[in-house]
Amino acid sequence: MTDKVIENNQVTVMGEIVSAFSYSHEIFGEGFYMVDVKCKRLSESYDIIPVMVSERLIDVTGDYMGALICVTGQFRSYNRHEEHKNRLVLSVFAREISFIEEMEESSKTNQIFLDGYICKEPVYRKTPLGREIADLLLAVNRPYGKSDYIPCICWGRNARYANQFKVGERCAVWGRIQSREYMKKLDEENVEKRVAFEVSVSKMELGEGEEMEENCQDLPN
């Protein structure tokens, strides 16, 4: 069961470390730390992806600023309570880390595969220029009855396809993790710049023959 669950959430990111390690939490005496990795897109832009690392994988007291790394693991979520509601927080949970000398132009620096269940009705819309977009929320099962809730964004033909999906259907997606800045209105006078993370879907398909294991009752508002 555990191997099957791990296979349903696979991430590989390659890029430059652009932050120091910051303490996150401890479980059974094992400390976990956060670090930001800058991944280039095919265009001139890039994504800054938060990575959660165990102190047993790497010396978190070292200075790795500017180093190039390859991380394999899973894309995970948890609910952080703030402003009287839950906020979905996403990061790559590192299972393996390796340092690399350089990245070739053809390197696939940001890849993700998820096999989960549609957790909310898809939201389909068009931009002012007529580009089709659909937002999905996948519940991806973890061991011990837990799930990760992963926002996904689809474009064009994939958006039209996704708009037909029903809550509870099994769905597999392939794509990349992207970061996106937005302004959060705190009150009538104050706004705050935040960063959202989601999976930009390049390929997707509906699965067959399984029921959704989660009822999504603990979703954030």
C-alpha positions in Angstrom: 0.0 0.0 0.0 2.8 2.5 0.9 4.7 2.0 -2.4 1.5 2.5 -4.3 0.7 5.7 -2.5 4.2 7.1 -3.0 3.9 6.4 -6.8 0.8 8.6 -7.0 2.7 11.7 -6.1 6.1 12.2 -7.8 8.1 15.4 -8.2 11.5 16.2 -9.6 12.8 19.8 -9.5 16.3 21.0 -10.5 17.5 24.5 -9.8 19.5 27.0 -7.8 19.2 27.4 -4.0 18.2 31.0 -3.4 17.6 31.1 0.4 19.0 29.9 3.7 17.5 26.9 5.4 14.8 27.9 7.9 13.4 25.7 10.7 9.9 24.3 10.1 9.1 21.6 12.6 10.3 18.4 14.3 8.8 14.9 14.3 10.1 12.1 16.6 13.4 14.0 17.0 13.9 14.6 13.3 14.1 18.3 12.3 12.6 19.6 9.0 13.7 22.8 7.3 12.5 24.9 4.4 14.7 26.2 1.5 13.7 27.9 -1.8 14.8 26.5 -5.1 14.7 28.7 -8.3 13.7 26.6 -11.3 13.9 28.0 -14.8 11.0 27.8 -17.2 11.3 27.3 -21.0 10.8 31.1 -21.3 13.1 33.6 -19.6 11.0 33.5 -16.4 11.3 31.1 -13.4 9.5 29.6 -10.5 10.6 29.8 -6.8 9.6 26.5 -5.2 9.7 25.8 -1.5 11.3 22.5 -0.5 11.0 20.8 2.8 14.2 18.9 3.8 15.1 16.6 6.7 18.2 17.4 8.6 19.2 13.8 7.9 19.4 14.4 4.2 21.7 17.4 4.3 23.7 19.6 6.7 21.2 22.4 7.1 23.7 24.6 8.8 25.8 24.9 5.6 25.8 27.8 3.2 24.5 26.5 -0.1 23.4 29.8 -1.6 23.8 29.6 -5.4 24.4 25.8 -5.4 22.5 23.7 -8.0 20.5 20.7 -6.8 18.2 18.0 -8.0 15.3 17.1 -5.6 13.0 14.2 -5.9 10.0 13.8 -3.6 6.3 14.6 -3.3 4.2 17.8 -3.5 2.5 18.1 -0.1 0.0 20.4 1.5 -1.1 21.3 5.0 -3.7 23.7 6.5 -2.3 26.6 8.4 -4.8 28.5 10.5 -4.6 32.3 10.1 -7.0 35.2 9.9 -9.8 33.0 11.4 -9.7 30.4 8.6 -7.4 27.7 7.1 -4.9 28.5 4.4 -3.5 25.8 2.2 0.3 25.7 2.3 2.2 23.7 -0.3 5.8 22.6 -0.6 8.0 19.8 -2.2 8.8 17.2 0.4 12.3 16.0 -0.4 13.1 12.3 -0.4 16.4 12.5 -2.2 18.8 15.5 -2.8 21.9 15.6 -5.0 24.2 18.4 -6.0 24.8 19.0 -9.7 27.6 20.8 -11.6 25.4 22.4 -14.3 22.1 22.1 -16.0 21.9 21.4 -19.7 19.5 23.4 -21.8 17.5 20.3 -22.5 17.2 19.4 -18.8 13.6 18.9 -17.6 14.0 21.0 -14.4 10.4 20.8 -13.1 8.2 17.7 -13.5 5.3 16.4 -11.5 2.9 13.4 -11.7 -0.2 13.2 -9.5 -2.9 10.5 -9.4 -5.8 11.6 -7.2 -9.4 12.5 -7.0 -11.4 15.5 -8.0 -12.3 17.3 -4.8 -14.3 20.3 -5.9 -16.3 21.2 -9.0 -14.0 22.4 -11.7 -14.0 26.2 -12.3 -14.0 27.0 -16.0 -13.5 30.5 -17.4 -12.0 32.5 -20.2 -9.5 35.4 -20.0 -10.4 38.8 -21.7 -8.3 37.6 -24.7 -10.4 34.4 -24.9 -7.9 31.9 -23.5 -9.7 29.0 -21.8 -8.7 28.1 -18.2 -10.0 25.5 -15.7 -9.0 25.2 -12.0 -9.1 21.7 -10.4 -8.4 20.6 -6.8 -7.0 17.1 -6.5 -7.0 15.0 -3.3 -3.9 12.8 -3.5 -3.9 10.0 -0.9 -1.0 9.6 1.5 -0.3 6.7 4.0 -2.2 6.5 7.3 -5.4 8.0 6.0 -4.0 11.4 5.1 -4.3 13.3 1.8 -2.7 16.2 0.1 -4.9 18.8 -1.6 -3.2 20.1 -4.8 -4.5 23.0 -6.9 -4.1 22.4 -10.6 -4.6 24.8 -13.6 -5.5 23.6 -17.1 -5.4 25.5 -20.4 -7.1 25.3 -23.7 -8.2 21.9 -24.8 -7.3 20.5 -21.3 -9.5 23.2 -19.7 -12.5 22.1 -21.8 -11.8 18.5 -21.0 -11.5 19.2 -17.2 -14.7 21.2 -17.2 -16.6 17.9 -17.6 -15.0 16.2 -14.5 -17.2 15.3 -11.6 -16.4 15.4 -7.8 -15.0 12.0 -6.8 -13.7 10.9 -10.2 -10.1 9.7 -10.3 -7.7 11.8 -12.3 -4.1 11.6 -13.3 -2.1 14.8 -14.3 1.3 15.5 -15.6 2.9 19.0 -15.6 5.1 21.3 -13.6 4.8 23.2 -10.3 4.5 27.0 -10.8 4.6 29.9 -8.5 2.4 33.0 -8.9 2.4 36.3 -7.1 -0.9 37.9 -6.1 -2.1 40.7 -3.9 -4.2 39.6 -0.9 -6.6 42.2 0.5 -6.4 42.2 4.3 -8.9 44.9 5.0 -10.2 48.2 3.5 -6.7 49.8 3.7 -4.1 47.1 3.5 -3.0 44.6 0.9 -0.2 42.0 1.1 1.8 40.4 -1.6 1.6 36.6 -1.5 2.8 33.7 -3.6 0.5 30.8 -4.7 1.6 27.4 -5.9 -0.2 25.2 -8.3 0.4 22.5 -10.9 0.3 23.7 -14.5 -1.1 20.7 -16.3 0.3 19.6 -19.7 -1.4 16.2 -19.8 -4.3 14.6 -18.0 -6.6 11.6 -18.0 -9.5 10.2 -16.0 -8.9 6.9 -14.1 -11.3 4.0 -13.8 -12.7 1.7 -11.2 -11.8 3.3 -7.9 -13.8 5.3 -5.4 -12.5 8.5 -3.8 -11.1 7.6 -0.3 -11.3 11.1 1.1 -14.5 13.2 1.7 -12.6 16.5 1.7 -14.2 17.7 4.9 -11.0 19.3 6.1 -10.5 21.5 3.0 -9.4 25.1 3.7 -11.9 27.9 3.1 
